[in-house]
Amino acid sequence: MLQFSISHTDPQSSARCGRITTDHGAIETPIFMPVGTLGSVKGVQQRDLEEEVAAQIILGNTYHLYLRPGIEILQKAGGLHQFNGWRHPILTDSGGYQVYSLSHRRKIKEEGVTFQSHIDGSSHFFSPEIAIDIQRAIGADIIMAFDECTPYPCDYSYAKTSMELTHRWLERCCRHFDSTEPLYGYRQALFPIVQGSTYKDLRKISAEAIAAFGREANAIGGLSVGEPAEEMYEMTGLVCGILPKEKPRYLMGVGTPENILECIALGVDMFDCVLPTRNARHGLLYTANGIINIKNAKWKDDFSPIDEDGPCQASRFYSKAYLRHLFHSKELLGPQVASLHNLSFYLWLVGEARRHIQAGDFLNWKNEMAKDVRRRL
């Protein structure tokens, strides 16, 4: 259903570039996927996502879309693509991360998870089968298996028990997915998720277990939840060494520009994170030269462009002084421009990674760029 081809590999690292093909179009990898939790990437119109950001795929979230606008509305619309007007691929998170983040509002059992809505406190139940049904109704091209994301730190016993539950839930997800059909006339793919916290033996067991299911791609979850970056890289490298090379690898919820560059070098193909838009709304801008806090007084009379060589028009058109003024005046345009800039930069960054992998000099470029993008300006 989902096709993946690798066009180039880097001779000095595990980086590779390729293409994922879905019924809603192709995705060039490595790729960053903007997060549209409620069917909308906050502050950015679909037209700008397509034309300015050059996004190839966006995310939606099962838990949030299930609560608002609700599955009945999405089905009446003909799925999320029809509802929000996005013509390209969509991926949905199964809601497993909300199992993690709503720890004070949920109860986990073998059957599934009972949780309280963060909106009105009402009680709801997700099982692996229900999570699949909801994602069928949302109509994403790529849907995620229902899993439990463990916190950090996490004791070994809990991490092992949780991983084993995730594997049993995966078996149920696959069985239910394979016994049901898409609702809107195009195909969907199911991605399993590796868990195991930061324990090498558990990560190895989990990677081997989910690879054995033989799905079209595989995801790595349970990282970027507070662990040191070195541990995240260690676990990612370990898992990428086990997961099939001929299938895409998706590292969930990662991360900073530096994180993305390092994990591309480890063999990851797909990324998502709320950081570029969330931090943009607080005035934090990512550039190839480093990180700008646009609220700082040093930009008050700096009339140079936000990013003179930036990948989007807004970065080159508006000055730092003007953007700082927008933030201090609480004008809505400020977070919008910053979000557009950050997302464009992230997509530019993975595009440059692809270009350097193809040129055969990715590792040297990555090592220099990783130092630049973490610098505070």
Buried (B, 14 or more C-beta within 10 A) or exposed (E): BBEBEBEBBBEEBBBBBBBBBBBBEBBBBBBBBBBBBBBBBBBBBBEBBBEBBBBBBBBBBBBBBBBEBEBEEBBEBEBBBEBBEBEBBBBBBBBBBBBBBBEEBBEBEEEBBBBBBEEEEEEBEBBBBBBBBBBBBBBBBBBBBBBBBBBBEBEEEEBBEBBBBBBEBBBBBBEBBEEEEBBBEBEBBBBBBBBBBBBEEBBBBBBEBBBEBEBBBBBBBBBBBEBEBEBBBBBBBBBBEBBEEEBBBBBBBBBBBBBBBBBBBBBBBBBBBBBBBBBBBEBBBBBBEBBBBBBBEEBEEBEEBBBEEBBBBBBBEBBBBBBBBBBEEEEEBBBBBBBBBBBBBBBBBBBBBBBBBBEEBBBEBBEEBBEEBBEEE
